[in-house]
Amino acid sequence: MLFSYFKVAARHFTRQKRYFALNVIGLSIGLAAAMLTAFYVLHELSYDSDQPDANVHYRVEMHAQENGNEYLLSTQKHRDSC
């Protein structure tokens, strides 16, 4: 039964090559985008995870421009010290 599905799919692909190529290209672009998004999210979630007691720390970052000057502020505090 499974073999007959593959045989029908092979016949369909040989008759409609452009449609098949469009489907394969769309599938590969979609999979690549999903993988890139997943890798980005995993990287962002692993930020500062190597620090001891990382679950009880938080980090505040600010980027501002004022009067032509650029200010970067990065503060990291322990939750218990608030």
N, C-alpha and C positions, 0 to 999 in steps of 0.2 A: 504494500500500500504506500509506504513512504517512498519507495523507488519510483512509483508512478507519478507522485507529486514532483519529484526532481525531473523526470522526463518531460512532463508538461511545462515546467518552468523553463527547461532548456529550449524547448520548441518555441515558447513565447519569446525568449531572449534572442534567438536567432532570427526571428521574423521582425522584431521591432528593436533594432539596435540603438537607435537614438533615444527612445524612451527608456531602455535599459541603462544607457550611459548617463542620462539625466538623473535617474533614480540612484545610481551608484554614487555619482558626484554629490548629490544632495545628502545622501546618507553619510558619506565620509565627512562632509563639511559639518553636519550636525553633530556627529560623534566627536570630531575634533573640538568643536566649540564647547560641548559638554565636558570633555576631559580637561580643557584649559580652565574652565570655570571651576571644576572640582579641585584642580591643583591649586588655583589661586585661593580658594576658600580654605583648603587644608593648610596652606602656608600662613594665611592670616590667623587662623586659629592656633597655630603653633607659636605665635609670637610670645617671647619671654617665658615659654613653658619650661625652659631648662633652669630657670631660677628656683632656688629652694622656696618652698611655701608659695608657689606662684598663684595658687587659688585664693590667697588672702591679700594679694597686692592689686593695686589698680594703677593705671597710667593715664595722665591727662596731657594732651598735646594741643597746642594752639599755633596757628600760622596767621599772622596779621600784617597788614601794610598800613602805615600811617605817615602822612607827610613825606612820601617818597622813601621812607625807611621800611625795611622788612624785619619783622620780629618773629623769632621762633622760640616757643616756650615748651619745655618738656619737663614734667614733674612726675615723679614716681613716689608713691607713699604706701605705707602699710595701713591696712584698714583699722587696726587697733589703735593707731596713733592719732586718730581724728578726734 
